[in-house]
Amino acid sequence: MTTINVKLLNKHIRMCGLSKRELARRTGVHPSTITNITRGHRYPTFQVLKLMYHTLDLTDQAFFEIFFPNNLVMSLNEEEENL
């Protein structure tokens, strides 16, 4: 299972001036689901990933750093090795 960079996710939520409850309201996702995601207890579905991406106005880089931190680093390292 992919882990989430919860520190960075929570930082982006704060930078948007949102509470977790407000993020849940804007995305239409149950507040307990948002809480579990922001604590790293649950990985979001593809639909929730899209909603959070747009609601938090994430850049592509921030999105990957938050939701795919290990995979991105491994992919980049593998790509460099193949050059």
mmCIF file of the N, C-alpha and C atoms, coordinates in Angstrom:
data_MODEL
# 
_entry.id   MODEL 
# 
loop_
_atom_site.group_PDB 
_atom_site.id 
_atom_site.type_symbol 
_atom_site.label_atom_id 
_atom_site.label_alt_id 
_atom_site.label_comp_id 
_atom_site.label_asym_id 
_atom_site.label_entity_id 
_atom_site.label_seq_id 
_atom_site.pdbx_PDB_ins_code 
_atom_site.Cartn_x 
_atom_site.Cartn_y 
_atom_site.Cartn_z 
_atom_site.occupancy 
_atom_site.B_iso_or_equiv 
_atom_site.pdbx_formal_charge 
_atom_site.auth_seq_id 
_atom_site.auth_comp_id 
_atom_site.auth_asym_id 
_atom_site.auth_atom_id 
_atom_site.pdbx_PDB_model_num 
ATOM 1   N N  . MET A 1 1  ? 0.839   -1.187 0.000   1.00 0.00 ? 1  MET A N  1 
ATOM 2   C CA . MET A 1 1  ? 0.000   0.000  0.000   1.00 0.00 ? 1  MET A CA 1 
ATOM 3   C C  . MET A 1 1  ? 0.880   1.246  0.000   1.00 0.00 ? 1  MET A C  1 
ATOM 4   N N  . THR A 1 2  ? 0.518   2.195  -0.783  1.00 0.00 ? 2  THR A N  1 
ATOM 5   C CA . THR A 1 2  ? 1.250   3.454  -0.844  1.00 0.00 ? 2  THR A CA 1 
ATOM 6   C C  . THR A 1 2  ? 0.942   4.271  0.398   1.00 0.00 ? 2  THR A C  1 
ATOM 7   N N  . THR A 1 3  ? 1.953   4.897  0.937   1.00 0.00 ? 3  THR A N  1 
ATOM 8   C CA . THR A 1 3  ? 1.738   5.759  2.094   1.00 0.00 ? 3  THR A CA 1 
ATOM 9   C C  . THR A 1 3  ? 1.533   7.190  1.621   1.00 0.00 ? 3  THR A C  1 
ATOM 10  N N  . ILE A 1 4  ? 0.933   7.959  2.477   1.00 0.00 ? 4  ILE A N  1 
ATOM 11  C CA . ILE A 1 4  ? 0.666   9.367  2.194   1.00 0.00 ? 4  ILE A CA 1 
ATOM 12  C C  . ILE A 1 4  ? 1.611   10.217 3.039   1.00 0.00 ? 4  ILE A C  1 
ATOM 13  N N  . ASN A 1 5  ? 2.081   11.296 2.467   1.00 0.00 ? 5  ASN A N  1 
ATOM 14  C CA . ASN A 1 5  ? 2.860   12.263 3.227   1.00 0.00 ? 5  ASN A CA 1 
ATOM 15  C C  . ASN A 1 5  ? 1.851   13.139 3.973   1.00 0.00 ? 5  ASN A C  1 
ATOM 16  N N  . VAL A 1 6  ? 1.449   12.683 5.166   1.00 0.00 ? 6  VAL A N  1 
ATOM 17  C CA . VAL A 1 6  ? 0.382   13.364 5.907   1.00 0.00 ? 6  VAL A CA 1 
ATOM 18  C C  . VAL A 1 6  ? 0.796   14.761 6.364   1.00 0.00 ? 6  VAL A C  1 
ATOM 19  N N  . LYS A 1 7  ? 2.067   14.937 6.670   1.00 0.00 ? 7  LYS A N  1 
ATOM 20  C CA . LYS A 1 7  ? 2.528   16.275 7.074   1.00 0.00 ? 7  LYS A CA 1 
ATOM 21  C C  . LYS A 1 7  ? 2.300   17.274 5.947   1.00 0.00 ? 7  LYS A C  1 
ATOM 22  N N  . LEU A 1 8  ? 2.681   16.885 4.742   1.00 0.00 ? 8  LEU A N  1 
ATOM 23  C CA . LEU A 1 8  ? 2.532   17.776 3.599   1.00 0.00 ? 8  LEU A CA 1 
ATOM 24  C C  . LEU A 1 8  ? 1.061   17.973 3.242   1.00 0.00 ? 8  LEU A C  1 
ATOM 25  N N  . LEU A 1 9  ? 0.269   16.921 3.333   1.00 0.00 ? 9  LEU A N  1 
ATOM 26  C CA . LEU A 1 9  ? -1.168  17.048 3.058   1.00 0.00 ? 9  LEU A CA 1 
ATOM 27  C C  . LEU A 1 9  ? -1.803  18.037 4.028   1.00 0.00 ? 9  LEU A C  1 
ATOM 28  N N  . ASN A 1 10 ? -1.528  17.872 5.313   1.00 0.00 ? 10 ASN A N  1 
ATOM 29  C CA . ASN A 1 10 ? -2.111  18.775 6.310   1.00 0.00 ? 10 ASN A CA 1 
ATOM 30  C C  . ASN A 1 10 ? -1.609  20.206 6.137   1.00 0.00 ? 10 ASN A C  1 
ATOM 31  N N  . LYS A 1 11 ? -0.379  20.354 5.704   1.00 0.00 ? 11 LYS A N  1 
ATOM 32  C CA . LYS A 1 11 ? 0.162   21.694 5.435   1.00 0.00 ? 11 LYS A CA 1 
ATOM 33  C C  . LYS A 1 11 ? -0.626  22.358 4.306   1.00 0.00 ? 11 LYS A C  1 
ATOM 34  N N  . HIS A 1 12 ? -0.914  21.619 3.243   1.00 0.00 ? 12 HIS A N  1 
ATOM 35  C CA . HIS A 1 12 ? -1.674  22.186 2.125   1.00 0.00 ? 12 HIS A CA 1 
ATOM 36  C C  . HIS A 1 12 ? -3.105  22.510 2.529   1.00 0.00 ? 12 HIS A C  1 
ATOM 37  N N  . ILE A 1 13 ? -3.687  21.692 3.368   1.00 0.00 ? 13 ILE A N  1 
ATOM 38  C CA . ILE A 1 13 ? -5.036  21.982 3.860   1.00 0.00 ? 13 ILE A CA 1 
ATOM 39  C C  . ILE A 1 13 ? -5.022  23.304 4.623   1.00 0.00 ? 13 ILE A C  1 
ATOM 40  N N  . ARG A 1 14 ? -4.035  23.480 5.512   1.00 0.00 ? 14 ARG A N  1 
ATOM 41  C CA . ARG A 1 14 ? -3.922  24.727 6.280   1.00 0.00 ? 14 ARG A CA 1 
ATOM 42  C C  . ARG A 1 14 ? -3.639  25.919 5.366   1.00 0.00 ? 14 ARG A C  1 
ATOM 43  N N  . MET A 1 15 ? -2.766  25.718 4.368   1.00 0.00 ? 15 MET A N  1 
ATOM 44  C CA . MET A 1 15 ? -2.421  26.815 3.443   1.00 0.00 ? 15 MET A CA 1 
ATOM 45  C C  . MET A 1 15 ? -3.655  27.297 2.672   1.00 0.00 ? 15 MET A C  1 
ATOM 46  N N  . CYS A 1 16 ? -4.612  26.404 2.460   1.00 0.00 ? 16 CYS A N  1 
ATOM 47  C CA . CYS A 1 16 ? -5.860  26.777 1.791   1.00 0.00 ? 16 CYS A CA 1 
ATOM 48  C C  . CYS A 1 16 ? -6.851  27.408 2.757   1.00 0.00 ? 16 CYS A C  1 
ATOM 49  N N  . GLY A 1 17 ? -6.487  27.446 4.039   1.00 0.00 ? 17 GLY A N  1 
ATOM 50  C CA . GLY A 1 17 ? -7.369  28.020 5.049   1.00 0.00 ? 17 GLY A CA 1 
ATOM 51  C C  . GLY A 1 17 ? -8.583  27.155 5.351   1.00 0.00 ? 17 GLY A C  1 
ATOM 52  N N  . LEU A 1 18 ? -8.428  25.850 5.141   1.00 0.00 ? 18 LEU A N  1 
ATOM 53  C CA . LEU A 1 18 ? -9.548  24.940 5.349   1.00 0.00 ? 18 LEU A CA 1 
ATOM 54  C C  . LEU A 1 18 ? -9.370  24.112 6.612   1.00 0.00 ? 18 LEU A C  1 
ATOM 55  N N  . SER A 1 19 ? -10.490 23.811 7.237   1.00 0.00 ? 19 SER A N  1 
ATOM 56  C CA . SER A 1 19 ? -10.492 22.791 8.284   1.00 0.00 ? 19 SER A CA 1 
ATOM 57  C C  . SER A 1 19 ? -10.764 21.463 7.582   1.00 0.00 ? 19 SER A C  1 
ATOM 58  N N  . LYS A 1 20 ? -10.545 20.382 8.281   1.00 0.00 ? 20 LYS A N  1 
ATOM 59  C CA . LYS A 1 20 ? -10.845 19.080 7.698   1.00 0.00 ? 20 LYS A CA 1 
ATOM 60  C C  . LYS A 1 20 ? -12.341 18.941 7.432   1.00 0.00 ? 20 LYS A C  1 
ATOM 61  N N  . ARG A 1 21 ? -13.136 19.511 8.301   1.00 0.00 ? 21 ARG A N  1 
ATOM 62  C CA . ARG A 1 21 ? -14.592 19.468 8.112   1.00 0.00 ? 21 ARG A CA 1 
ATOM 63  C C  . ARG A 1 21 ? -14.987 20.245 6.858   1.00 0.00 ? 21 ARG A C  1 
ATOM 64  N N  . GLU A 1 22 ? -14.351 21.399 6.638   1.00 0.00 ? 22 GLU A N  1 
ATOM 65  C CA . GLU A 1 22 ? -14.659 22.192 5.447   1.00 0.00 ? 22 GLU A CA 1 
ATOM 66  C C  . GLU A 1 22 ? -14.160 21.490 4.183   1.00 0.00 ? 22 GLU A C  1 
ATOM 67  N N  . LEU A 1 23 ? -13.005 20.845 4.258   1.00 0.00 ? 23 LEU A N  1 
ATOM 68  C CA . LEU A 1 23 ? -12.512 20.061 3.126   1.00 0.00 ? 23 LEU A CA 1 
ATOM 69  C C  . LEU A 1 23 ? -13.503 18.948 2.799   1.00 0.00 ? 23 LEU A C  1 
ATOM 70  N N  . ALA A 1 24 ? -14.022 18.294 3.820   1.00 0.00 ? 24 ALA A N  1 
ATOM 71  C CA . ALA A 1 24 ? -15.020 17.241 3.619   1.00 0.00 ? 24 ALA A CA 1 
ATOM 72  C C  . ALA A 1 24 ? -16.268 17.810 2.952   1.00 0.00 ? 24 ALA A C  1 
ATOM 73  N N  . ARG A 1 25 ? -16.718 18.958 3.408   1.00 0.00 ? 25 ARG A N  1 
ATOM 74  C CA . ARG A 1 25 ? -17.924 19.574 2.834   1.00 0.00 ? 25 ARG A CA 1 
ATOM 75  C C  . ARG A 1 25 ? -17.702 19.915 1.367   1.00 0.00 ? 25 ARG A C  1 
ATOM 76  N N  . ARG A 1 26 ? -16.553 20.517 1.066   1.00 0.00 ? 26 ARG A N  1 
ATOM 77  C CA . ARG A 1 26 ? -16.285 20.945 -0.318  1.00 0.00 ? 26 ARG A CA 1 
ATOM 78  C C  . ARG A 1 26 ? -16.073 19.781 -1.275  1.00 0.00 ? 26 ARG A C  1 
ATOM 79  N N  . THR A 1 27 ? -15.556 18.689 -0.766  1.00 0.00 ? 27 THR A N  1 
ATOM 80  C CA . THR A 1 27 ? -15.325 17.525 -1.627  1.00 0.00 ? 27 THR A CA 1 
ATOM 81  C C  . THR A 1 27 ? -16.521 16.576 -1.657  1.00 0.00 ? 27 THR A C  1 
ATOM 82  N N  . GLY A 1 28 ? -17.411 16.720 -0.675  1.00 0.00 ? 28 GLY A N  1 
ATOM 83  C CA . GLY A 1 28 ? -18.545 15.808 -0.591  1.00 0.00 ? 28 GLY A CA 1 
ATOM 84  C C  . GLY A 1 28 ? -18.165 14.462 0.003   1.00 0.00 ? 28 GLY A C  1 
ATOM 85  N N  . VAL A 1 29 ? -17.023 14.416 0.671   1.00 0.00 ? 29 VAL A N  1 
ATOM 86  C CA . VAL A 1 29 ? -16.522 13.194 1.289   1.00 0.00 ? 29 VAL A CA 1 
ATOM 87  C C  . VAL A 1 29 ? -16.849 13.248 2.782   1.00 0.00 ? 29 VAL A C  1 
ATOM 88  N N  . HIS A 1 30 ? -17.218 12.121 3.356   1.00 0.00 ? 30 HIS A N  1 
ATOM 89  C CA . HIS A 1 30 ? -17.578 12.083 4.779   1.00 0.00 ? 30 HIS A CA 1 
ATOM 90  C C  . HIS A 1 30 ? -16.399 12.578 5.627   1.00 0.00 ? 30 HIS A C  1 
ATOM 91  N N  . PRO A 1 31 ? -16.674 13.401 6.642   1.00 0.00 ? 31 PRO A N  1 
ATOM 92  C CA . PRO A 1 31 ? -15.592 13.928 7.489   1.00 0.00 ? 31 PRO A CA 1 
ATOM 93  C C  . PRO A 1 31 ? -14.691 12.860 8.105   1.00 0.00 ? 31 PRO A C  1 
ATOM 94  N N  . SER A 1 32 ? -15.255 11.722 8.486   1.00 0.00 ? 32 SER A N  1 
ATOM 95  C CA . SER A 1 32 ? -14.406 10.681 9.077   1.00 0.00 ? 32 SER A CA 1 
ATOM 96  C C  . SER A 1 32 ? -13.445 10.102 8.044   1.00 0.00 ? 32 SER A C  1 
ATOM 97  N N  . THR A 1 33 ? -13.852 10.080 6.788   1.00 0.00 ? 33 THR A N  1 
ATOM 98  C CA . THR A 1 33 ? -12.958 9.614  5.726   1.00 0.00 ? 33 THR A CA 1 
ATOM 99  C C  . THR A 1 33 ? -11.799 10.582 5.558   1.00 0.00 ? 33 THR A C  1 
ATOM 100 N N  . ILE A 1 34 ? -12.088 11.862 5.546   1.00 0.00 ? 34 ILE A N  1 
ATOM 101 C CA . ILE A 1 34 ? -11.029 12.880 5.448   1.00 0.00 ? 34 ILE A CA 1 
ATOM 102 C C  . ILE A 1 34 ? -10.083 12.756 6.632   1.00 0.00 ? 34 ILE A C  1 
ATOM 103 N N  . THR A 1 35 ? -10.620 12.597 7.828   1.00 0.00 ? 35 THR A N  1 
ATOM 104 C CA . THR A 1 35 ? -9.786  12.445 9.022   1.00 0.00 ? 35 THR A CA 1 
ATOM 105 C C  . THR A 1 35 ? -8.875  11.232 8.892   1.00 0.00 ? 35 THR A C  1 
ATOM 106 N N  . ASN A 1 36 ? -9.422  10.114 8.456   1.00 0.00 ? 36 ASN A N  1 
ATOM 107 C CA . ASN A 1 36 ? -8.607  8.905  8.293   1.00 0.00 ? 36 ASN A CA 1 
ATOM 108 C C  . ASN A 1 36 ? -7.528  9.082  7.229   1.00 0.00 ? 36 ASN A C  1 
ATOM 109 N N  . ILE A 1 37 ? -7.842  9.787  6.169   1.00 0.00 ? 37 ILE A N  1 
ATOM 110 C CA . ILE A 1 37 ? -6.842  10.045 5.125   1.00 0.00 ? 37 ILE A CA 1 
ATOM 111 C C  . ILE A 1 37 ? -5.743  10.950 5.670   1.00 0.00 ? 37 ILE A C  1 
ATOM 112 N N  . THR A 1 38 ? -6.121  12.014 6.353   1.00 0.00 ? 38 THR A N  1 
ATOM 113 C CA . THR A 1 38 ? -5.125  12.977 6.843   1.00 0.00 ? 38 THR A CA 1 
ATOM 114 C C  . THR A 1 38 ? -4.292  12.424 7.999   1.00 0.00 ? 38 THR A C  1 
ATOM 115 N N  . ARG A 1 39 ? -4.722  11.337 8.582   1.00 0.00 ? 39 ARG A N  1 
ATOM 116 C CA . ARG A 1 39 ? -3.926  10.663 9.623   1.00 0.00 ? 39 ARG A CA 1 
ATOM 117 C C  . ARG A 1 39 ? -3.103  9.517  9.057   1.00 0.00 ? 39 ARG A C  1 
ATOM 118 N N  . GLY A 1 40 ? -3.311  9.216  7.770   1.00 0.00 ? 40 GLY A N  1 
ATOM 119 C CA . GLY A 1 40 ? -2.577  8.133  7.143   1.00 0.00 ? 40 GLY A CA 1 
ATOM 120 C C  . GLY A 1 40 ? -3.151  6.764  7.431   1.00 0.00 ? 40 GLY A C  1 
ATOM 121 N N  . HIS A 1 41 ? -4.377  6.709  7.930   1.00 0.00 ? 41 HIS A N  1 
ATOM 122 C CA . HIS A 1 41 ? -5.020  5.432  8.250   1.00 0.00 ? 41 HIS A CA 1 
ATOM 123 C C  . HIS A 1 41 ? -5.762  4.838  7.064   1.00 0.00 ? 41 HIS A C  1 
ATOM 124 N N  . ARG A 1 42 ? -5.986  5.652  6.041   1.00 0.00 ? 42 ARG A N  1 
ATOM 125 C CA . ARG A 1 42 ? -6.747  5.206  4.878   1.00 0.00 ? 42 ARG A CA 1 
ATOM 126 C C  . ARG A 1 42 ? -6.190  5.891  3.648   1.00 0.00 ? 42 ARG A C  1 
ATOM 127 N N  . TYR A 1 43 ? -6.130  5.155  2.541   1.00 0.00 ? 43 TYR A N  1 
ATOM 128 C CA . TYR A 1 43 ? -5.690  5.744  1.282   1.00 0.00 ? 43 TYR A CA 1 
ATOM 129 C C  . TYR A 1 43 ? -6.935  6.114  0.478   1.00 0.00 ? 43 TYR A C  1 
ATOM 130 N N  . PRO A 1 44 ? -6.957  7.311  -0.106  1.00 0.00 ? 44 PRO A N  1 
ATOM 131 C CA . PRO A 1 44 ? -8.154  7.742  -0.830  1.00 0.00 ? 44 PRO A CA 1 
ATOM 132 C C  . PRO A 1 44 ? -8.374  6.959  -2.133  1.00 0.00 ? 44 PRO A C  1 
ATOM 133 N N  . THR A 1 45 ? -9.636  6.844  -2.507  1.00 0.00 ? 45 THR A N  1 
ATOM 134 C CA . THR A 1 45 ? -9.974  6.259  -3.795  1.00 0.00 ? 45 THR A CA 1 
ATOM 135 C C  . THR A 1 45 ? -9.563  7.235  -4.892  1.00 0.00 ? 45 THR A C  1 
ATOM 136 N N  . PHE A 1 46 ? -9.578  6.768  -6.126  1.00 0.00 ? 46 PHE A N  1 
ATOM 137 C CA . PHE A 1 46 ? -9.237  7.629  -7.253  1.00 0.00 ? 46 PHE A CA 1 
ATOM 138 C C  . PHE A 1 46 ? -10.141 8.860  -7.291  1.00 0.00 ? 46 PHE A C  1 
ATOM 139 N N  . GLN A 1 47 ? -11.443 8.655  -7.074  1.00 0.00 ? 47 GLN A N  1 
ATOM 140 C CA . GLN A 1 47 ? -12.388 9.777  -7.092  1.00 0.00 ? 47 GLN A CA 1 
ATOM 141 C C  . GLN A 1 47 ? -12.046 10.805 -6.012  1.00 0.00 ? 47 GLN A C  1 
ATOM 142 N N  . VAL A 1 48 ? -11.729 10.340 -4.814  1.00 0.00 ? 48 VAL A N  1 
ATOM 143 C CA . VAL A 1 48 ? -11.372 11.263 -3.720  1.00 0.00 ? 48 VAL A CA 1 
ATOM 144 C C  . VAL A 1 48 ? -10.050 11.959 -4.017  1.00 0.00 ? 48 VAL A C  1 
ATOM 145 N N  . LEU A 1 49 ? -9.106  11.250 -4.624  1.00 0.00 ? 49 LEU A N  1 
ATOM 146 C CA . LEU A 1 49 ? -7.848  11.882 -5.023  1.00 0.00 ? 49 LEU A CA 1 
ATOM 147 C C  . LEU A 1 49 ? -8.115  13.057 -5.960  1.00 0.00 ? 49 LEU A C  1 
ATOM 148 N N  . LYS A 1 50 ? -8.978  12.841 -6.944  1.00 0.00 ? 50 LYS A N  1 
ATOM 149 C CA . LYS A 1 50 ? -9.309  13.913 -7.889  1.00 0.00 ? 50 LYS A CA 1 
ATOM 150 C C  . LYS A 1 50 ? -9.964  15.090 -7.179  1.00 0.00 ? 50 LYS A C  1 
ATOM 151 N N  . LEU A 1 51 ? -10.898 14.791 -6.279  1.00 0.00 ? 51 LEU A N  1 
ATOM 152 C CA . LEU A 1 51 ? -11.591 15.855 -5.558  1.00 0.00 ? 51 LEU A CA 1 
ATOM 153 C C  . LEU A 1 51 ? -10.626 16.669 -4.698  1.00 0.00 ? 51 LEU A C  1 
ATOM 154 N N  . MET A 1 52 ? -9.720  15.985 -4.011  1.00 0.00 ? 52 MET A N  1 
ATOM 155 C CA . MET A 1 52 ? -8.756  16.690 -3.162  1.00 0.00 ? 52 MET A CA 1 
ATOM 156 C C  . MET A 1 52 ? -7.778  17.503 -4.011  1.00 0.00 ? 52 MET A C  1 
ATOM 157 N N  . TYR A 1 53 ? -7.353  16.940 -5.139  1.00 0.00 ? 53 TYR A N  1 
ATOM 158 C CA . TYR A 1 53 ? -6.450  17.636 -6.058  1.00 0.00 ? 53 TYR A CA 1 
ATOM 159 C C  . TYR A 1 53 ? -7.039  18.983 -6.460  1.00 0.00 ? 53 TYR A C  1 
ATOM 160 N N  . HIS A 1 54 ? -8.310  18.969 -6.861  1.00 0.00 ? 54 HIS A N  1 
ATOM 161 C CA . HIS A 1 54 ? -8.948  20.200 -7.318  1.00 0.00 ? 54 HIS A CA 1 
ATOM 162 C C  . HIS A 1 54 ? -9.307  21.132 -6.163  1.00 0.00 ? 54 HIS A C  1 
ATOM 163 N N  . THR A 1 55 ? -9.819  20.577 -5.081  1.00 0.00 ? 55 THR A N  1 
ATOM 164 C CA . THR A 1 55 ? -10.238 21.413 -3.948  1.00 0.00 ? 55 THR A CA 1 
ATOM 165 C C  . THR A 1 55 ? -9.053  22.116 -3.299  1.00 0.00 ? 55 THR A C  1 
ATOM 166 N N  . LEU A 1 56 ? -7.928  21.413 -3.196  1.00 0.00 ? 56 LEU A N  1 
ATOM 167 C CA . LEU A 1 56 ? -6.739  22.010 -2.578  1.00 0.00 ? 56 LEU A CA 1 
ATOM 168 C C  . LEU A 1 56 ? -5.884  22.763 -3.597  1.00 0.00 ? 56 LEU A C  1 
ATOM 169 N N  . ASP A 1 57 ? -6.321  22.769 -4.860  1.00 0.00 ? 57 ASP A N  1 
ATOM 170 C CA . ASP A 1 57 ? -5.608  23.464 -5.928  1.00 0.00 ? 57 ASP A CA 1 
ATOM 171 C C  . ASP A 1 57 ? -4.132  23.064 -5.950  1.00 0.00 ? 57 ASP A C  1 
ATOM 172 N N  . LEU A 1 58 ? -3.905  21.757 -5.912  1.00 0.00 ? 58 LEU A N  1 
ATOM 173 C CA . LEU A 1 58 ? -2.538  21.235 -5.861  1.00 0.00 ? 58 LEU A CA 1 
ATOM 174 C C  . LEU A 1 58 ? -1.872  21.305 -7.219  1.00 0.00 ? 58 LEU A C  1 
ATOM 175 N N  . THR A 1 59 ? -0.581  21.551 -7.215  1.00 0.00 ? 59 THR A N  1 
ATOM 176 C CA . THR A 1 59 ? 0.193   21.393 -8.434  1.00 0.00 ? 59 THR A CA 1 
ATOM 177 C C  . THR A 1 59 ? 0.398   19.904 -8.646  1.00 0.00 ? 59 THR A C  1 
ATOM 178 N N  . ASP A 1 60 ? 0.781   19.525 -9.849  1.00 0.00 ? 60 ASP A N  1 
ATOM 179 C CA . ASP A 1 60 ? 1.048   18.105 -10.098 1.00 0.00 ? 60 ASP A CA 1 
ATOM 180 C C  . ASP A 1 60 ? 2.159   17.603 -9.182  1.00 0.00 ? 60 ASP A C  1 
ATOM 181 N N  . GLN A 1 61 ? 3.194   18.426 -9.012  1.00 0.00 ? 61 GLN A N  1 
ATOM 182 C CA . GLN A 1 61 ? 4.314   18.026 -8.161  1.00 0.00 ? 61 GLN A CA 1 
ATOM 183 C C  . GLN A 1 61 ? 3.856   17.818 -6.722  1.00 0.00 ? 61 GLN A C  1 
ATOM 184 N N  . ALA A 1 62 ? 3.077   18.747 -6.182  1.00 0.00 ? 62 ALA A N  1 
ATOM 185 C CA . ALA A 1 62 ? 2.590   18.618 -4.804  1.00 0.00 ? 62 ALA A CA 1 
ATOM 186 C C  . ALA A 1 62 ? 1.707   17.378 -4.663  1.00 0.00 ? 62 ALA A C  1 
ATOM 187 N N  . PHE A 1 63 ? 0.863   17.134 -5.665  1.00 0.00 ? 63 PHE A N  1 
ATOM 188 C CA . PHE A 1 63 ? -0.010  15.957 -5.644  1.00 0.00 ? 63 PHE A CA 1 
ATOM 189 C C  . PHE A 1 63 ? 0.806   14.679 -5.506  1.00 0.00 ? 63 PHE A C  1 
ATOM 190 N N  . PHE A 1 64 ? 1.850   14.534 -6.325  1.00 0.00 ? 64 PHE A N  1 
ATOM 191 C CA . PHE A 1 64 ? 2.665   13.326 -6.264  1.00 0.00 ? 64 PHE A CA 1 
ATOM 192 C C  . PHE A 1 64 ? 3.494   13.259 -4.984  1.00 0.00 ? 64 PHE A C  1 
ATOM 193 N N  . GLU A 1 65 ? 3.970   14.391 -4.501  1.00 0.00 ? 65 GLU A N  1 
ATOM 194 C CA . GLU A 1 65 ? 4.738   14.395 -3.251  1.00 0.00 ? 65 GLU A CA 1 
ATOM 195 C C  . GLU A 1 65 ? 3.872   13.977 -2.070  1.00 0.00 ? 65 GLU A C  1 
ATOM 196 N N  . ILE A 1 66 ? 2.595   14.325 -2.110  1.00 0.00 ? 66 ILE A N  1 
ATOM 197 C CA . ILE A 1 66 ? 1.683   13.974 -1.020  1.00 0.00 ? 66 ILE A CA 1 
ATOM 198 C C  . ILE A 1 66 ? 1.210   12.526 -1.125  1.00 0.00 ? 66 ILE A C  1 
ATOM 199 N N  . PHE A 1 67 ? 0.691   12.160 -2.286  1.00 0.00 ? 67 PHE A N  1 
ATOM 200 C CA . PHE A 1 67 ? -0.012  10.889 -2.401  1.00 0.00 ? 67 PHE A CA 1 
ATOM 201 C C  . PHE A 1 67 ? 0.827   9.726  -2.922  1.00 0.00 ? 67 PHE A C  1 
ATOM 202 N N  . PHE A 1 68 ? 1.971   10.010 -3.516  1.00 0.00 ? 68 PHE A N  1 
ATOM 203 C CA . PHE A 1 68 ? 2.844   8.954  -4.021  1.00 0.00 ? 68 PHE A CA 1 
ATOM 204 C C  . PHE A 1 68 ? 4.303   9.237  -3.685  1.00 0.00 ? 68 PHE A C  1 
ATOM 205 N N  . PRO A 1 69 ? 4.611   9.595  -2.438  1.00 0.00 ? 69 PRO A N  1 
ATOM 206 C CA . PRO A 1 69 ? 5.973   10.041 -2.131  1.00 0.00 ? 69 PRO A CA 1 
ATOM 207 C C  . PRO A 1 69 ? 7.039   8.984  -2.392  1.00 0.00 ? 69 PRO A C  1 
ATOM 208 N N  . ASN A 1 70 ? 6.797   7.755  -2.036  1.00 0.00 ? 70 ASN A N  1 
ATOM 209 C CA . ASN A 1 70 ? 7.799   6.704  -2.229  1.00 0.00 ? 70 ASN A CA 1 
ATOM 210 C C  . ASN A 1 70 ? 7.878   6.271  -3.682  1.00 0.00 ? 70 ASN A C  1 
ATOM 211 N N  . ASN A 1 71 ? 6.732   6.130  -4.327  1.00 0.00 ? 71 ASN A N  1 
ATOM 212 C CA . ASN A 1 71 ? 6.703   5.687  -5.714  1.00 0.00 ? 71 ASN A CA 1 
ATOM 213 C C  . ASN A 1 71 ? 7.372   6.684  -6.638  1.00 0.00 ? 71 ASN A C  1 
ATOM 214 N N  . LEU A 1 72 ? 7.174   7.968  -6.389  1.00 0.00 ? 72 LEU A N  1 
ATOM 215 C CA . LEU A 1 72 ? 7.750   8.990  -7.245  1.00 0.00 ? 72 LEU A CA 1 
ATOM 216 C C  . LEU A 1 72 ? 9.268   8.960  -7.161  1.00 0.00 ? 72 LEU A C  1 
ATOM 217 N N  . VAL A 1 73 ? 9.795   8.884  -5.959  1.00 0.00 ? 73 VAL A N  1 
ATOM 218 C CA . VAL A 1 73 ? 11.247  8.864  -5.781  1.00 0.00 ? 73 VAL A CA 1 
ATOM 219 C C  . VAL A 1 73 ? 11.829  7.617  -6.430  1.00 0.00 ? 73 VAL A C  1 
ATOM 220 N N  . MET A 1 74 ? 11.192  6.471  -6.226  1.00 0.00 ? 74 MET A N  1 
ATOM 221 C CA . MET A 1 74 ? 11.685  5.232  -6.819  1.00 0.00 ? 74 MET A CA 1 
ATOM 222 C C  . MET A 1 74 ? 11.633  5.305  -8.340  1.00 0.00 ? 74 MET A C  1 
ATOM 223 N N  . SER A 1 75 ? 10.551  5.853  -8.885  1.00 0.00 ? 75 SER A N  1 
ATOM 224 C CA . SER A 1 75 ? 10.419  5.954  -10.338 1.00 0.00 ? 75 SER A CA 1 
ATOM 225 C C  . SER A 1 75 ? 11.481  6.854  -10.933 1.00 0.00 ? 75 SER A C  1 
ATOM 226 N N  . LEU A 1 76 ? 11.739  7.978  -10.285 1.00 0.00 ? 76 LEU A N  1 
ATOM 227 C CA . LEU A 1 76 ? 12.748  8.900  -10.778 1.00 0.00 ? 76 LEU A CA 1 
ATOM 228 C C  . LEU A 1 76 ? 14.126  8.266  -10.724 1.00 0.00 ? 76 LEU A C  1 
ATOM 229 N N  . ASN A 1 77 ? 14.431  7.555  -9.644  1.00 0.00 ? 77 ASN A N  1 
ATOM 230 C CA . ASN A 1 77 ? 15.730  6.884  -9.531  1.00 0.00 ? 77 ASN A CA 1 
ATOM 231 C C  . ASN A 1 77 ? 15.882  5.807  -10.599 1.00 0.00 ? 77 ASN A C  1 
ATOM 232 N N  . GLU A 1 78 ? 14.829  5.043  -10.843 1.00 0.00 ? 78 GLU A N  1 
ATOM 233 C CA . GLU A 1 78 ? 14.878  4.005  -11.858 1.00 0.00 ? 78 GLU A CA 1 
ATOM 234 C C  . GLU A 1 78 ? 15.067  4.601  -13.232 1.00 0.00 ? 78 GLU A C  1 
ATOM 235 N N  . GLU A 1 79 ? 14.411  5.728  -13.489 1.00 0.00 ? 79 GLU A N  1 
ATOM 236 C CA . GLU A 1 79 ? 14.541  6.405  -14.776 1.00 0.00 ? 79 GLU A CA 1 
ATOM 237 C C  . GLU A 1 79 ? 15.974  6.870  -15.010 1.00 0.00 ? 79 GLU A C  1 
ATOM 238 N N  . GLU A 1 80 ? 16.580  7.439  -13.976 1.00 0.00 ? 80 GLU A N  1 
ATOM 239 C CA . GLU A 1 80 ? 17.967  7.908  -14.093 1.00 0.00 ? 80 GLU A CA 1 
ATOM 240 C C  . GLU A 1 80 ? 18.908  6.754  -14.368 1.00 0.00 ? 80 GLU A C  1 
ATOM 241 N N  . GLU A 1 81 ? 18.649  5.610  -13.753 1.00 0.00 ? 81 GLU A N  1 
ATOM 242 C CA . GLU A 1 81 ? 19.518  4.443  -13.955 1.00 0.00 ? 81 GLU A CA 1 
ATOM 243 C C  . GLU A 1 81 ? 19.443  3.927  -15.390 1.00 0.00 ? 81 GLU A C  1 
ATOM 244 N N  . ASN A 1 82 ? 18.298  4.117  -16.031 1.00 0.00 ? 82 ASN A N  1 
ATOM 245 C CA . ASN A 1 82 ? 18.103  3.616  -17.372 1.00 0.00 ? 82 ASN A CA 1 
ATOM 246 C C  . ASN A 1 82 ? 18.615  4.571  -18.458 1.00 0.00 ? 82 ASN A C  1 
ATOM 247 N N  . LEU A 1 83 ? 19.063  5.732  -18.067 1.00 0.00 ? 83 LEU A N  1 
ATOM 248 C CA . LEU A 1 83 ? 19.566  6.697  -19.053 1.00 0.00 ? 83 LEU A CA 1 
ATOM 249 C C  . LEU A 1 83 ? 20.944  6.357  -19.545 1.00 0.00 ? 83 LEU A C  1 
# 
